[in-house]
Amino acid sequence: MFNKRNYRPTFFSAPESVTSFVAAFLEPFVTVGTLLAVMLYLNESVLRPDLALCLLAFALTFPGRNRFHDAPLEAAIDIVSSWAAVLVILAVCGFATKSLMFFKMDVMATWALVTPVAQWLVVMTGRAIVQRQMARPEARRKAVVVGAGSLGLKVAKALQANPGQAVSFVGYFDDRSGERVHPETHAQRLGGLQDIADYVQAHGIHEVYITLPLGSQPRILALMEAIQGTTASLYFVPDVFGISIIQGRLQDMNGVPVVGICETPFTGINELAKRVFDIVAASVILVLISPLLLAIAIGVKWSSPGPIIFKQRRNGLDGEEIIVYKFRSMRAMDNGAVVKQATKGDPRITPFGAFIRKTSLDELPQFINVLQGRMSIVGPRPHAVAHNESYRRLIKAYMVRHKVRPGITGWAQVNGCRGETETLDKMQARVEYDLEYLRNWSLGLDVEIIFRTIRLVLFDRSAY
């Protein structure tokens, strides 16, 4: 139903690989190395401001993303979008500290252009090395799954679908009879639980994933005791597929291991980076579009009697009620317990209102909401409070999208989920995109969504 662009299974986390460690330092080192190489090529001396810039660039790009398993075009798009975000932050810092004068513009321009090319070339080289290494049979780790039910099948498919794990799935172990396990697992069943330890020892199995329900605790304890006599790594996979996992991770709480199931991606440095980006971008955009805002305001006032700005109650961060601004596009606006969505040919929409809705110009006042801290430039689109009360009962994990500030544009909108959601399936698709955004957020993804939104505004005419 939706494009799983960077989706990675989140129900278990394999150990950090060497490639992930290398990738964490690769992007910062290439960024700094490219700057020093450009300065050397242009016969420029490395002074204190340049060293400060190197440290700042390293901090902004660390840790780097593991792109060794991405397709070349996908890696290129991600590198360019991430680098564009870094350049914006560096420019803002330089402007705020009045330090731009310390840097040669030809050096900065060359660095800005060469760095993403250098990063892509290094990533493609690393990708070729990784693929070559993974092609070696001795480099792959063999894994078995204990439990041939639905959860076991999902784990097996995840192992087979994730090329970064370099794992060869061997088969299942389960004591249950054929009709009590998933039909797709029959051909790859290797035996019962009593056979696992001997099989692991005899066939050099590296990883064992236990997917039995917690009700089988005595069997699990006996199984773990038997397998601990081998050298295989053990993983327990809890059955949490009944809920939507957002930013799931294992945390330490004063010595107590706690598994996070549903968390916001915007904590710590991520929250700061997101907010700084929103404030800077919204301020610049509002200054640039101020003449356009004035022209639209005049057009709304002349189009029909009523206020220029329509204020609608929406649910924001953590479900709290906020007021969202839009240019009024209708003769009458609903804001009560029942809100009727705009439809194609809606008689309530004025001719001028139809124009600003089709071009998304009615959303421009929401940049003020961004400065107020009520919204973000990129995030799940806010729905009317009345709609939330309806859909939270109909769509699983619907309210999880409110774990972040709502956005002017979002991942759902750039993937075709714009305009009216007259069916439950359409709203379900929008929510799935929103949850995918929460799972995979990065500043680079925000920049990509902004550029795709600009393209949609200029060339797409499906909104109304």
Secondary structure, 3 states (H helix, E strand, C coil): CCCCCCCCCCCCCCCCCHHHHHHHHHHHHHHHHHHHHHHHHCCCCCCHHHHHHHHHHHHHHCCCCCCCCCCHHHHHHHHHHHHHHHHHHHHHHHHHCCCHHHCCHHHHHHHHHHHHHHHHHHHHHHHHHHHHHHCCHHHCEEEEEECCCHHHHHHHHHHHHCHHHCEEEEEEECCCCHHHCCHHHHHHEEECHHHHHHHHHHHCCCEEEECCCHHHHHHHHHHHHHHCCCCCEEEECCCCCCCCCECCEEEEECCEEEEECECCCCCCHHHHHHHHHHHHHHHHHHHHHHHHHHHHHHHHHHHCCCCCEEEEEEECHHHCEEEEEEECCECCCCCCCCCCCCCCCCCCECHHHHHHHHCCHHHCCHHHHHHHCCCEEECCCCCEHHHHHHHHHHCCCHHHHHHCCCEEECHHHHCCCCCCCCCHHHHHHHHHHHHHHHHHCCHHHHHHHHHHHHHHHHHCCCCC
